Amino acid sequence: MGLMKVFSGSEILALSLQEHLEVAGIATTIKNNIQSGRLAGFGTSDLAVEVFIQETDFNKAHKIIEDFRMSL
């Protein structure tokens, strides 16, 4: 199985979701296009940080992700 994108948004919200998932024991990967764009010399939008999890963890993570989205 591979990685599955579960969130795309601001850096602050992505880090918050990452914390919620990791407390539940779900490993995450963050792709920060803001930092990548800054280093390359061009700007990006505010929705440039993505959170990924393993596809096999989705059933475990689904409730956490939905609760997080409903709290926004």
N, C-alpha and C positions, 0 to 999 in steps of 0.2 A: 504494500500500500504506500501511498505518498502523502504529501502535505495537502491540507485543505484550508483555503482562506476563510476565516470566520468573521473578520472585522476589517474595515477600512475606514479610517477617520483621522482625527487629530492625534498628535503624539501623546498628549495627556490622557485622552480616553483609551488609547491603545495600551498604554502602560498600566492603566487601572484594570482593564480587562485581563491583561496578562497576569497581574497579581491575583485576581480572583481565580483564574484557572490554575495557576501554580499552587495556590493554597489547597486546592482540591486534588493535587497530585497529577495534573495534566501538563505535560511539557509543551512549551510554546516556542515559536520562532517569530521574531519581529523583523520586518523588512521596512527600513526607514528611508524612504525616497527623498525626504527633506534633507537629511544629512548627505546623501549621495549627490543630490543636485547642488547643494552648497559647495561641496568639494570639487565638483566638476565646473562650477562657475555659472550656473543658471538656477533660476528659482523654480519652485514647485507650488502646487496648491496645498491648502490645509489638510486635504484628505489623502495625504501621501504616506501614511504609516499603516501597514497591514499586519494583522496577527494571523499566524498559521498554526494549526495543530495537526497531528497525525489523523488520518481518516479513521483509523481504528478507535480513536478516543472520542469520536463525535457523539456517540450515544451518551457517554458520560458527561460531555461538555455542553450538550444542547440546552439543558435547563439553566445552567449558569449563564450561558450566552443570552438566552431569551430574557432572563431576569435582569441582566445588565442592560440590555436594549430598552426594556420597559422602564427602567429607572432614569433614562436620559431625558 
